[in-house]
Amino acid sequence: SDPLFAKLSEIADVEFTIVPDSLIEILRHGHLVKNFYVLYGMLDHCSIYFAEGAGSHLFMFPVHCVVASATLVGVPIAAWLGQHLGWRAAFVFVGVIALVAVVMIRRDLPDMAPVAGASPWRELGALARKQVWFPLGIAAIGSGGMFAVFSYVKPTLIEVAGLPLSGVPFVLALFGLGMVTGNLVGSRLADRSLMKTIGGVLAWSALVLALFTFAAHNVVTASINVFLVGTLVAIGPALQIRLMDVAGDAQALAAALNHSAFNLANALGAWIGGVAIGAGLGWTSTGWVGALLALAGMGVFAWALASARAEARRVSVAAC
């Protein structure tokens, strides 16, 4: 839905496209209560339009911090409701919040005229550029490790670390706090050195996720590690800027595809983590899965750097 609504926004009123998109998010992300991705999806779509209106990529960073804050607050509440009122209560809670978001978008979002001369084919042309695919590959593969660990963090901490069920909401809140921290630090680092930030966060991801295998055996160390896993979202702002830098005129499509790539990372990481657990490697095996995915993301990053340098050399030779 992300690229589709990004393109619809260019030929229709932005408010007209965000409201039905939000309704789709209610249905599409209903099974991801623990991640509170209903609000993530809505805010990420809205950030595309807010960034265009502000004329700066940096304007998206506060939006992503709000998303992290929603995780910080919403995840523990949803977990607590599920424990005390049954799992259906958590779904109802997310649905109500999403409906409130729809009403607020309809009421408060100003009218924005369609883009003059907009054409879906114009932006789709950006997909022919190799450098557009590299940030998407890094997001889809390199960020999968975070989801491999977080998708199974509750049973891992209960079964391996001995965390009581009542302590789960507090540990999940630490993950949200890590997301807030990661977004703040990641955006500042990306502003200083974009490519070094991407490579550095990938290396940090491999280290943190590998340590989860050992930290998960103790409640205190596991809780600290879950916070650190949350900080891995620091790569998001840097990848978003890089993608929009190389996308040319396809800014809305680039932002939408970035969100799609992270959704793919969510699916890929959770699936491979589940395969490892199902194969009898144990709950903590998700840490090794995550570390390997981060290393694979570093491979894609190295490929992107080599490709960019080769392209720069060709342009330099042609200019001579």
MILUMFI-361066 format. One line per 3 residues: number of its first residue (from 1); for each residue y, z, x of N, C-alpha, C. Coordinates in steps of 0.2 Angstrom, whole numbers. Layout:
# MILUMFI-361066
NUM> Y/Z/X/Y/Z/X/Y/Z/X ~ ...
This chain:
# MILUMFI-361066
1> -6/0/4/0/0/0/6/0/4 ~ 6/2/11/12/3/15/15/-3/16 ~ 12/-9/19/16/-15/20/18/-18/13
4> 14/-17/8/15/-21/2/22/-18/-1 ~ 23/-11/-1/29/-9/-4/35/-10/1 ~ 33/-10/7/39/-12/12/42/-18/10
7> 37/-23/9/40/-30/7/43/-30/0 ~ 40/-27/-5/43/-27/-11/50/-24/-11 ~ 51/-19/-7/58/-16/-6/63/-21/-4
10> 61/-26/-1/66/-31/1/68/-36/-5 ~ 64/-37/-10/66/-41/-15/67/-38/-22 ~ 67/-31/-22/68/-27/-28/72/-21/-26
13> 74/-17/-31/78/-11/-30/73/-6/-26 ~ 76/-3/-21/72/1/-17/69/7/-21 ~ 73/10/-25/71/15/-30/65/13/-34
16> 66/7/-36/60/4/-41/54/4/-37 ~ 54/3/-31/47/2/-27/45/9/-25 ~ 49/14/-23/47/20/-20/44/24/-26
19> 47/24/-32/44/28/-37/37/26/-39 ~ 35/20/-40/28/19/-41/24/20/-35 ~ 27/19/-29/23/20/-23/21/27/-23
22> 26/32/-25/24/39/-25/19/41/-30 ~ 18/37/-36/13/38/-40/6/36/-37 ~ 6/31/-34/0/29/-30/-2/34/-25
25> 3/37/-22/1/42/-17/-2/48/-20 ~ 0/49/-26/-4/55/-29/-11/53/-30 ~ -13/47/-32/-20/46/-33/-23/44/-26
28> -20/41/-22/-23/39/-15/-25/44/-11 ~ -20/49/-11/-21/55/-6/-23/61/-9 ~ -26/61/-15/-28/67/-19/-33/71/-15
31> -37/67/-11/-43/71/-8/-41/74/-1 ~ -35/73/1/-33/76/7/-28/82/6 ~ -30/86/2/-26/92/0/-25/96/6
34> -30/97/11/-28/101/16/-23/99/21 ~ -22/92/21/-17/89/26/-10/89/22 ~ -10/90/16/-4/89/12/-1/82/13
37> -5/77/13/-2/70/14/1/67/9 ~ 1/70/3/5/67/-3/12/67/-1 ~ 15/72/1/22/73/4/23/68/10
40> 18/68/14/19/64/20/19/57/19 ~ 15/54/14/16/47/12/22/46/9 ~ 25/50/5/31/48/1/37/48/6
43> 37/54/10/43/54/15/42/49/20 ~ 36/47/22/36/42/28/38/35/25 ~ 37/34/19/39/27/15/47/28/15
46> 49/34/12/57/34/12/60/34/18 ~ 57/36/24/60/36/30/62/29/32 ~ 58/24/30/59/17/32/66/15/29
49> 67/17/23/74/15/20/80/19/22 ~ 78/26/23/84/30/26/86/27/33 ~ 81/26/37/83/23/44/87/17/44
52> 85/12/39/89/6/38/96/8/36 ~ 97/12/32/103/14/29/108/17/35 ~ 104/21/39/108/25/44/109/20/50
55> 106/15/51/106/10/56/104/13/63 ~ 99/18/63/97/21/69/89/23/68 ~ 85/22/73/78/24/72/78/32/73
58> 83/35/76/83/42/77/84/46/70 ~ 86/43/65/87/46/59/80/48/56 ~ 75/45/58/68/46/55/65/53/58
61> 68/55/63/65/61/66/66/67/62 ~ 72/69/59/72/74/54/67/74/48 ~ 66/67/46/62/66/40/55/68/42
64> 52/66/48/46/68/51/45/76/52 ~ 51/79/54/50/86/54/50/90/47 ~ 53/87/42/52/89/36/45/89/33
67> 42/83/35/35/82/34/31/87/37 ~ 32/89/43/28/94/47/29/101/43 ~ 35/102/41/37/108/38/33/109/31
70> 32/103/28/28/103/22/21/105/23 ~ 19/102/29/12/104/31/11/112/32 ~ 16/114/36/17/121/38/16/126/31
73> 20/124/26/20/128/20/15/126/15 ~ 13/120/14/9/117/9/1/119/11 ~ -1/118/17/-8/118/19/-10/126/17
76> -7/131/20/-9/138/18/-9/139/11 ~ -4/137/7/-4/138/0/-10/135/-4 ~ -11/128/-2/-17/125/-5/-23/128/-3
79> -24/130/3/-30/134/5/-31/140/1 ~ -26/144/0/-26/150/-3/-28/149/-11 ~ -25/144/-14/-26/143/-21/-33/141/-22
82> -36/137/-17/-43/135/-17/-48/141/-17 ~ -46/145/-13/-50/151/-12/-50/156/-18 ~ -45/157/-21/-44/162/-26/-45/159/-33
85> -43/153/-34/-43/150/-41/-47/144/-41 ~ -51/142/-36/-55/137/-36/-52/131/-34 ~ -57/126/-31/-54/120/-28/-50/116/-32
88> -51/116/-39/-47/112/-43/-39/114/-43 ~ -38/120/-42/-31/123/-42/-27/120/-36 ~ -30/118/-31/-27/115/-25/-25/108/-27
91> -29/105/-30/-28/98/-32/-22/98/-37 ~ -22/102/-42/-17/103/-47/-10/104/-43 ~ -10/109/-39/-4/110/-35/-1/104/-31
94> -5/100/-28/-3/94/-25/0/89/-30 ~ -4/89/-35/-1/84/-40/5/86/-43 ~ 6/92/-44/13/95/-47/18/93/-42
97> 17/95/-36/22/94/-31/24/86/-30 ~ 19/82/-31/20/75/-30/24/73/-36 ~ 23/75/-42/27/73/-48/34/75/-48
100> 35/81/-45/42/84/-44/45/79/-39 ~ 42/77/-34/45/72/-29/47/66/-32 ~ 43/63/-37/44/57/-41/51/58/-44
103> 51/64/-48/57/65/-52/64/65/-47 ~ 63/69/-42/69/69/-37/71/63/-34 ~ 66/58/-32/67/52/-30/71/48/-35
106> 69/48/-41/72/44/-47/79/47/-48 ~ 80/53/-47/86/56/-49/91/55/-43 ~ 89/56/-37/94/57/-32/95/51/-27
109> 90/47/-27/90/41/-22/95/36/-24 ~ 100/34/-20/105/30/-23/103/23/-23 ~ 106/19/-27/104/12/-28/105/8/-22
112> 100/4/-20/101/0/-14/99/-7/-16 ~ 104/-12/-14/102/-19/-16/97/-22/-12 ~ 93/-27/-15/88/-30/-11/91/-34/-5
115> 87/-35/0/90/-38/6/91/-45/5 ~ 97/-48/6/99/-55/5/94/-60/9 ~ 91/-64/6/87/-69/9/81/-67/12
118> 78/-61/10/72/-58/12/66/-62/11 ~ 62/-63/15/56/-67/14/50/-63/18 ~ 44/-62/14/38/-59/17/36/-62/23
121> 36/-69/23/34/-73/28/38/-72/35 ~ 44/-71/34/48/-70/40/46/-64/44 ~ 44/-58/41/42/-52/44/35/-52/46
124> 31/-56/42/24/-57/44/23/-60/51 ~ 28/-64/53/28/-68/59/28/-63/65 ~ 30/-57/64/30/-52/70/23/-50/72
127> 18/-51/67/11/-50/69/8/-54/74 ~ 12/-60/75/9/-65/81/11/-62/88 ~ 15/-57/88/17/-54/95/12/-49/97
130> 9/-50/103/4/-45/105/7/-38/106 ~ 13/-37/108/16/-31/109/16/-27/103 ~ 16/-30/97/17/-26/90/10/-23/89
133> 4/-26/91/-2/-23/90/-4/-17/95 ~ -1/-17/101/-2/-11/105/-1/-5/102 ~ 6/-3/100/7/3/97/2/5/91
136> 1/0/87/-4/1/81/-11/3/84 ~ -13/0/89/-20/2/92/-19/9/95 ~ -14/10/98/-13/17/101/-14/22/96
139> -10/21/90/-10/26/85/-17/26/81 ~ -20/21/80/-26/21/76/-32/24/81 ~ -32/23/87/-37/25/91/-35/32/95
142> -30/32/98/-28/38/102/-26/44/98 ~ -24/43/92/-22/49/87/-28/51/83 ~ -34/47/83/-40/49/80/-43/55/82
145> -42/57/88/-45/64/90/-42/70/87 ~ -35/70/85/-32/75/81/-36/76/75 ~ -37/71/71/-40/71/65/-48/73/65
148> -51/71/71/-58/73/72/-59/80/72 ~ -54/84/75/-55/91/76/-52/94/69 ~ -46/92/67/-44/95/61/-48/95/55
151> -51/89/54/-55/88/48/-60/93/47 ~ -63/96/53/-68/101/52/-66/107/55 ~ -60/109/55/-58/115/59/-60/121/55
154> -60/121/48/-61/127/44/-69/129/45 ~ -74/124/44/-81/126/46/-82/128/53 ~ -78/125/57/-79/126/65/-77/134/66
157> -71/136/64/-69/142/65/-73/148/62 ~ -75/146/56/-79/151/52/-86/152/55 ~ -89/146/57/-96/146/59/-97/148/67
160> -92/146/71/-92/147/78/-88/153/80 ~ -82/153/78/-77/159/80/-78/165/76 ~ -81/164/70/-82/170/66/-76/172/62
163> -72/167/61/-65/168/57/-67/170/50 ~ -64/175/47/-66/177/40/-62/172/36 ~ -65/171/30/-62/166/25/-55/167/24
166> -53/173/23/-46/175/22/-41/173/27 ~ -44/172/33/-39/170/39/-38/163/39 ~ -41/159/36/-41/151/36/-34/149/35
169> -30/151/29/-23/149/28/-19/150/34 ~ -20/156/37/-15/158/43/-16/153/49 ~ -22/151/50/-24/147/56/-21/140/54
172> -22/138/48/-19/131/45/-12/131/46 ~ -9/137/45/-1/137/45/1/136/53 ~ -3/138/57/-2/137/64/-2/130/66
175> -7/126/63/-7/119/64/0/116/62 ~ 2/118/56/9/115/53/14/117/58 ~ 14/123/61/19/125/65/19/121/72
178> 13/119/74/12/115/79/15/108/78 ~ 14/106/72/17/99/70/25/99/70 ~ 28/104/68/35/105/68/37/105/75
181> 34/109/80/36/109/87/35/102/90 ~ 29/99/89/28/93/92/33/87/90 ~ 35/87/83/40/82/81/46/83/85
184> 48/90/85/55/91/89/55/89/96 ~ 49/91/99/49/90/107/48/83/108 ~ 43/80/104/42/72/105/48/68/104
187> 52/69/99/58/65/98/63/66/103 ~ 63/72/106/68/72/112/65/69/118 ~ 59/70/119/56/66/125/56/59/124
190> 55/56/118/55/49/117/62/46/118 ~ 67/50/117/74/48/118/76/48/125 ~ 72/51/130/73/51/137/69/46/140
193> 63/45/139/59/40/142/53/39/137 ~ 54/33/134/49/31/128/42/30/131 ~ 41/26/135/34/24/138/31/30/141
196> 35/34/145/32/40/148/30/45/143 ~ 33/45/138/32/50/132/25/48/129 ~ 24/42/128/18/40/125/12/41/129
199> 12/39/136/7/41/140/6/48/141 ~ 11/52/142/11/59/143/8/63/137 ~ 9/61/131/6/64/125/-1/62/124
202> -3/56/126/-10/54/126/-14/59/131 ~ -11/60/137/-15/64/142/-15/71/139 ~ -10/73/136/-10/80/133/-15/81/128
205> -15/76/124/-20/75/119/-27/76/121 ~ -29/72/126/-36/73/129/-37/80/132 ~ -32/83/135/-33/90/138/-34/95/132
208> -30/95/127/-30/100/122/-36/99/118 ~ -38/93/116/-44/92/112/-51/94/116 ~ -51/92/122/-57/94/126/-57/102/127
211> -52/105/127/-52/113/127/-54/116/121 ~ -53/112/115/-55/115/109/-63/117/109 ~ -67/113/113/-74/114/113/-75/121/116
214> -71/123/120/-72/130/123/-68/135/119 ~ -62/134/117/-58/138/114/-61/140/107 ~ -65/136/104/-67/137/97/-72/143/96
217> -74/146/102/-79/152/102/-76/158/101 ~ -69/159/101/-65/165/100/-60/164/95 ~ -59/169/90/-53/168/85/-47/167/88
220> -45/171/93/-38/171/96/-37/164/100 ~ -42/162/104/-41/156/108/-41/150/103 ~ -45/150/98/-46/145/94/-40/144/90
223> -36/149/88/-30/149/84/-25/146/88 ~ -24/148/95/-19/145/99/-21/137/100 ~ -27/136/101/-29/129/102/-27/124/95
226> -28/127/89/-26/124/83/-19/122/83 ~ -15/127/85/-7/126/86/-6/120/91 ~ -9/120/96/-8/115/101/-11/108/99
229> -16/108/95/-18/102/91/-13/99/87 ~ -9/103/83/-4/101/79/2/98/83 ~ 3/100/89/8/97/93/7/90/95
232> 1/87/94/-1/81/96/3/75/92 ~ 6/77/86/10/73/82/16/71/86 ~ 17/74/92/23/72/96/23/64/98
235> 17/61/97/17/54/99/20/50/94 ~ 20/52/88/23/48/82/30/45/83 ~ 35/49/84/41/46/85/42/41/90
238> 38/42/96/39/37/101/35/31/99 ~ 29/31/96/26/25/94/30/21/89 ~ 33/25/84/38/22/79/43/18/82
241> 47/21/87/52/17/90/50/11/94 ~ 44/12/98/41/6/102/40/1/97 ~ 37/2/92/34/-3/87/40/-7/84
244> 46/-3/82/52/-6/79/56/-10/85 ~ 55/-8/91/58/-11/96/55/-18/97 ~ 49/-19/97/45/-25/98/44/-29/92
247> 46/-27/86/45/-30/80/50/-35/78 ~ 56/-35/81/62/-39/80/64/-38/73 ~ 64/-43/69/67/-43/62/63/-39/57
250> 56/-38/59/52/-35/55/52/-28/55 ~ 57/-25/54/58/-17/54/54/-14/49 ~ 55/-16/43/52/-12/37/44/-13/38
253> 42/-19/39/35/-20/40/32/-16/46 ~ 36/-15/51/33/-11/57/33/-4/55 ~ 38/-1/52/37/6/50/31/7/45
256> 30/2/41/25/3/36/18/3/40 ~ 17/-2/44/11/-3/48/10/3/52 ~ 15/6/55/14/12/59/10/18/55
259> 13/19/49/10/24/44/2/22/43 ~ 1/15/42/-6/13/41/-10/14/47 ~ -8/13/53/-12/15/59/-14/22/59
262> -9/26/57/-11/34/57/-16/35/52 ~ -16/32/46/-21/33/41/-28/30/44 ~ -28/25/47/-34/23/50/-36/28/55
265> -32/31/59/-34/36/64/-37/42/60 ~ -34/43/55/-37/49/51/-44/47/49 ~ -45/41/46/-52/39/44/-57/39/50
268> -55/36/55/-59/35/61/-61/41/64 ~ -56/46/66/-57/52/69/-62/56/65 ~ -61/57/58/-65/61/54/-72/58/53
271> -73/51/53/-79/48/53/-83/50/59 ~ -80/48/65/-84/49/71/-86/57/73 ~ -81/61/71/-82/68/71/-88/70/67
274> -88/67/61/-94/69/56/-101/66/59 ~ -100/60/62/-106/57/65/-109/62/71 ~ -104/64/75/-107/69/80/-110/75/78
277> -107/78/72/-109/84/69/-116/83/66 ~ -116/77/63/-123/75/59/-128/74/64 ~ -126/72/70/-132/71/75/-134/77/78
280> -132/83/76/-134/89/79/-131/91/85 ~ -125/88/87/-121/90/93/-117/97/92 ~ -116/99/86/-113/105/84/-106/104/82
283> -103/110/79/-96/109/76/-91/108/82 ~ -92/111/88/-87/110/93/-87/103/96 ~ -92/99/94/-92/92/97/-86/88/95
286> -83/90/90/-77/86/88/-72/86/94 ~ -72/92/98/-67/92/103/-68/86/108 ~ -75/85/110/-76/80/115/-75/73/111
289> -76/72/105/-75/66/102/-67/65/102 ~ -63/70/101/-56/69/101/-54/67/108 ~ -56/70/113/-54/69/120/-56/62/122
292> -62/59/120/-64/52/121/-59/47/117 ~ -57/49/111/-53/44/108/-46/44/111 ~ -44/50/113/-37/50/117/-37/46/123
295> -43/47/127/-44/42/133/-44/35/131 ~ -47/33/126/-47/26/123/-40/24/122 ~ -36/28/119/-29/27/117/-25/26/124
298> -27/30/129/-24/29/136/-26/22/138 ~ -32/20/137/-34/13/139/-30/7/136 ~ -29/8/129/-24/3/126/-17/4/128
301> -15/10/130/-8/10/133/-7/7/139 ~ -13/8/144/-12/4/150/-13/-3/149 ~ -16/-6/145/-17/-13/143/-10/-15/141
304> -6/-11/137/0/-13/134/5/-14/140 ~ 5/-9/145/10/-9/150/8/-15/155 ~ 2/-17/156/0/-22/160/3/-29/157
307> 2/-29/150/4/-35/146/11/-36/146 ~ 15/-31/146/22/-31/146/25/-33/152 ~ 22/-31/158/24/-33/164/23/-40/166
310> 17/-42/164/15/-49/165/20/-54/161 ~ 21/-52/155/26/-56/151/33/-56/154 ~ 35/-50/157/42/-50/160/42/-54/166
313> 36/-54/170/36/-59/176/36/-66/174 ~ 33/-68/168/33/-75/166/40/-77/164 ~ 44/-72/161/51/-74/159/55/-74/165
316> 54/-70/170/58/-70/176/57/-77/180 ~ 51/-79/180/49/-86/183/52/-91/180 ~ 52/-91/173/54/-97/169/62/-97/170
319> 65/-91/170/72/-91/171/75/-94/178 ~ 70/-93/183/72/-96/190/71/-104/190
